[in-house]
Amino acid sequence: MYVKPKKNLGQHFLKDLSIARRIAELLSGHGTYRNVLEIGPGTGVLTQFLLPQTAYSVKVVEIDHESVVYLRETVPALQNRIIEGDFLNLKPDYFGDEPFAVIGNFPYNISSQIFFRILDIRDRVPEVVCMLQREVAQRIASGPGNKDYGILSVLLQAWYDIRYEFTVEPEVFNPPPKVHSGVITLRRNAVAQLACDERKFTQVVKAGFNQRRKTLRNALKPLGLTEAAADSRFMDKRAEQLSVADFVHLTTLMEGGKGGEG
Ligand SMILES: C[S@@+](CC[C@H](N)C(=O)[O-])C[C@H]1O[C@@H](n2cnc3c(N)ncnc32)[C@H](O)[C@@H]1O
């Protein structure tokens, strides 16, 4: 049996087993989870290196029916652990109330949406190990002042410590994608909560970057500027110049709190 790769589902199957093994071995147990969810197992190239890791209980979510049939036939150990469906539409109760790590060679066309979904459920996801388009991986891991720095970089870095692990050449996939790939790991910060209102923080970051060519004074006007925020040292800067800590500080000023000018 053979699964013909489908372009619309971002299917590029990994051929190089040593890379699959390397990715699987990046799971560290950070945050002491037992459960692991693989997004998009395809034909199970990565899955085969997850299942023998007895410290973990593995489930997979796959949208492609043909891949699901293939997995059921070729990987008997997965039988009751396959969720057929769209990760973006699932309720996160695959493991009851328990935390779980997310791993996968993500479908590149929806990798940002996957991360926004992970952000929604971040309190349940202590670790993420994934491969995605190299530029997106670099953007997520990059700091202020970099042209790639954006909403996802700030939001993910606010809650996760992120490492760019290694680059993967197109030739190791069937079919080869047009782009290079990058593997990153995200581990939940020791600080469980930001020192500001998390919803407001997200609003400020999104508003700042949605108009990234404007100064923050103009980009944040629709949210209403408090006097303290308007007087702050941030207002003549652009979002891409602010660190996560700066955004936290700015959020406290936008809330009318005593953020000061530290
Ligand atoms: C880049 S392939 C990786 C396949 C396999 N893990 C590998 O490394 O060879 C991405 C996989 O994600 C699946 N996929 C695409 N969209 C999905 C979604 N919304 N939810 C779950 N799986 C999805 C595709 O069918 C495909 O199997």
The ligand as an ORCA input file, in Angstrom:
! r2SCAN-3c Opt
* xyz 0 1
  C       4.606     17.484      6.185
  S       3.508     16.102      6.313
  C       4.367     15.143      7.541
  C       4.049     13.671      7.493
  C       4.921     12.775      8.396
  N       4.847     13.178      9.791
  C       6.363     12.783      7.944
  O       7.188     13.411      8.608
  O       6.645     12.168      6.922
  C       2.133     16.829      7.190
  C       1.025     15.871      7.595
  O      -0.011     16.617      8.253
  C      -1.293     16.167      7.810
  N      -2.236     17.276      7.995
  C      -2.462     18.327      7.167
  N      -3.367     19.168      7.691
  C      -3.735     18.635      8.911
  C      -4.647     19.048      9.934
  N      -5.348     20.180      9.830
  N      -4.788     18.266     11.030
  C      -4.075     17.106     11.143
  N      -3.204     16.670     10.206
  C      -3.016     17.427      9.103
  C      -1.049     15.781      6.367
  O      -2.037     14.919      5.887
  C       0.347     15.159      6.457
  O       0.248     13.787      6.749
*
